Amino acid sequence: MSYRYIGNKTRIADVILGVVADYLPPQAVVADPMCGTASMSAALRQRGYRVVASDLLTFAVHHARVRLQLDAAPSFDGLGMNYAGVLASLNALEPTEGLFWREYSPDGTPAAGCAARKYFSSTNAARIDAIREQLRAWQPRLSDVESSLLHHDLVLAANRVANIAGTYGHYRSTWSSSALREITLRPTGFEQGPTEDHIVLQGAVEEIASEISADACYLDPPYMKRQYAANYHILETLARGDDPEAIGVSGLRDWWDQYSDFCSKRNIADAFAATFNKMDCSLFFVSYSEDGLLDVGTMTGLFSEFGEVKRFDFPHQRFKSNRGGVGGTVTEYLYMIRTD
Ligand SMILES: C[S@@+](CC[C@H](N)C(=O)[O-])C[C@H]1O[C@@H](n2cnc3c(N)ncnc32)[C@H](O)[C@@H]1O
């Protein structure tokens, strides 16, 4: 699954799991409560572990359901069509002028009174509106995992044609060639492995930790101040299927209810402490970057208060925006903390 998401571990999932697996019994329950694209959840499932995935954000929950709870297309009985038929009918919808056209396309007139935004071409925005309207109409006839699959497909399709430089924090002033292509929902290639026994939750890990019991927990927190809820606001709106107010020049939804304490130097230690203390788990792995908010000494000091700490280092490709950015390699740290 190709996905430009800050901190996406697709490329190093196997390396990280190579270390983690040494500490796990077969068929262990492993939590991935900051799952993002669910790349690590999918890799854990492939290796036969039972996974508890969650995230603060709704689109991540859709990705986790699809990547953990399906190994083939669901039946879509309620719609009387198979998966291919559902996608074909969504791709053939007449464009309609709704929230995305009005707020996120160059022909729209933002309610905030600012200049028209250019996140999507006008045609693509109107096609997204039509798909959103159809998904809302179908919702009562879809199972949770069917609904997640269609929202997952819509998020991935929107990512392929979004006129952005890396994240949705702002749109590009000129058009990228991919943004001018027509948006199309493509069929998902399903992961293999057991579909049973995986659990998908949503919420701040430090708040829902008491609902999780696991043999090990992999934590992959944001490592910068940049809030994911703000930087991926468009994906959250697609995932929720709602019509939020688009605020300011960039048209962000109000995302403060999904503010992450892991992006704050002041709050991060308490967020880790609450997670370690509340979860029924005594083995934690934490990914963190050399570029992160806290340095190695601070992290090691923080984790040492909870038990034995070990650190493994891997070189990793830096996230690079279209505008260039730093690039190159960066050391990715994996801390192991035994809290018993
Ligand atoms: C570095 S990314 C994870 C990337 C993921 N491992 C992947 O491969 O795609 C960090 C994730 O943590 C989530 N997050 C941030 N704060 C959180 C919190 N307090 N509780 C749960 N998830 C949180 C973000 O929404 C984001 O998806």
The ligand as an ORCA input file, in Angstrom:
! r2SCAN-3c Opt
* xyz 0 1
  C       4.528      7.939     13.423
  S       2.825      7.781     13.099
  C       2.584      6.043     13.106
  C       2.956      5.450     11.791
  C       2.601      3.984     11.660
  N       3.428      3.118     12.461
  C       2.692      3.591     10.210
  O       3.512      2.750      9.857
  O       1.923      4.145      9.426
  C       2.119      8.289     14.604
  C       0.632      7.994     14.756
  O       0.273      8.251     16.117
  C      -1.031      8.746     16.141
  N      -1.192      9.408     17.450
  C      -0.663     10.585     17.863
  N      -0.951     10.786     19.153
  C      -1.665      9.726     19.569
  C      -2.225      9.355     20.816
  N      -2.117     10.136     21.896
  N      -2.890      8.181     20.883
  C      -3.021      7.387     19.780
  N      -2.495      7.685     18.578
  C      -1.834      8.847     18.479
  C      -1.112      9.646     14.937
  O      -2.456      9.859     14.549
  C      -0.296      8.853     13.913
  O      -1.120      8.033     13.129
*
